[in-house]
Amino acid sequence: MILNYEPGDKVTNPSNKEWGIGQVQSIINDKVTVNFENAGKKVINANNIELRKLGK
């Protein structure tokens, strides 16, 4: 699986819209660490949870 995220990208989690906008902190293998405005830091397995990248 190729992830099209890099640190600094803004993303949302369509399944948990209440988390708000998140910023990608790091990517290690399939684990994406995102700091969300309403939910704090989350480590997301990109194989199980879809993140939607926001336009720049």
Buried (B, 14 or more C-beta within 10 A) or exposed (E): EEBEBEEEBBBBBEEBEEBEBBBBBEBEEEEBBBEBEEBEEBEBEBEEBEBEBEEE
